[in-house]
Amino acid sequence: MDIKEEQDIKREFQLERVILFSDAVFAIIITIMVLEIKLPEGMRHASTEKLEGSFIELLPKLAAYIFAFFITGMFWAKHLKLFSYLKDYTKQLIIYNLIFLFFITLFPFGVSVMAETLSPKNYEGFYVYLTVIMLALFAHTLLTGYLVRNAQQLCIKPNQIKINLEWKAQKFNFIAIPALFIYAIAGIHYKFNPEVFSYGFLLWAIAFGVIRKRLNPNPQKDGPLIARIFKSRKRKPAKVVVAEPAD
């Protein structure tokens, strides 16, 4: 085995360690979030009414966990697709990846705040969690941008990477996310009515989806790894066999 082959094997092994570390962070985050869903201590001999009341109190935490689970899964799928194009890594890539994972690790905090404070008259906890999601999305966009800029060095099929990663639509995050933060800060400072404040977030989400759809009308659905996991397979029509008449 020559030196080049040894270097290739070492680089592949180190890149695999980066991916495994990232996957472990996602797995730990999901596990930590579900640990928040538990009954109070001393319920072994509690009455039926008290047990029912405890279960009802757990419903907001359960709903927050379900919501957070799918959001975390969405980010894991994005990360999986992103790293499926890599053939090499750099120190800067690791830094961008760590920044992204840092915001992912804030998810349990955001879920806890949302579950403990969310009510018809109190949306601050939801805004905190939404902020965490937006920061994670912004960090993911930075990570994607670094791959696009260094595709020749880091990625397989570098000439297709912008299309495969839907970079034209993802760049819109650099405008949409800061705009949302400015709106949120203005709403908190001027004490907007909670319902009016929520309508602003809803309008932002609708506009965000519409503009991204126009920027990327035909999203990539056949990435090298993610497609094999999530792509739905079209069923082929069964062939009709016509029996030949007997002689």
Phi, psi and omega in degrees: 000126182276177185295320181298318179296320178297319178294322178295317179295318179296317180296319179296320179294318180292322177296321177296324177295321178298317181293316180296322177298316180296316179298323179295323178298314179299316181296318180294320180298314179297321179294317180297320182296320183287338178293341178288343183268097180205152178285155176297157178290156177080026182263004184298319183250022181285156179287166180298319180298319180292322178295317179298319178296323179292321178295320179296322178293336180280342185302316177300321179293321179294317179297318179296322179293317179300314178300313182292326180299313182288327175295316178297318177298323178297316179292324177296318179297319177298316180294319179299315179296318182299312185281347178289346179266354186281144171236350180207174179216163176226170178297322179296322178298318179297320179296312178300320180294320179294323177298315178299314181294330177301314180290329175296322180291347176278353182301314178302321177298313180297319178296318180298315179297317181295316183292327184276339188240344186293130178203168180303338181247006184220107181250004186300321180298321177294322179294324177297313181293322177298323177298318178299317179298315181295321178295320178295320179294321178295318178295323177295323178295320176298318178296317178297318179299322178295319178296319181296318181291333183242033185298322182300325182273324193256336194244152168279150183049058186299331182289344181255001191294324180296320179288314182297325180265005177053047188295327180300320178282322182294329179299335179298338178300330180294341177258314187293317184290313174301324178297321178294320179296319179297318178297317181296317180296318178296320180295321178290319182292316183267003175056060177298152173300134183306321180292317178296319179301316181294322178299324178297318177295321180295315178298321178298316181297318180295313179297321179300313180293319182294314182293318178297324179294322179289325179289333181222074185293336180237082183298146180292129183236009183226052175297164187295329182240315185298328182294323183291341181266315189252344186289130179285139181266132178281132180283132178275137179297139182292141180281134179270120180266120180263120181288134178284141180295139181290146179290000000 
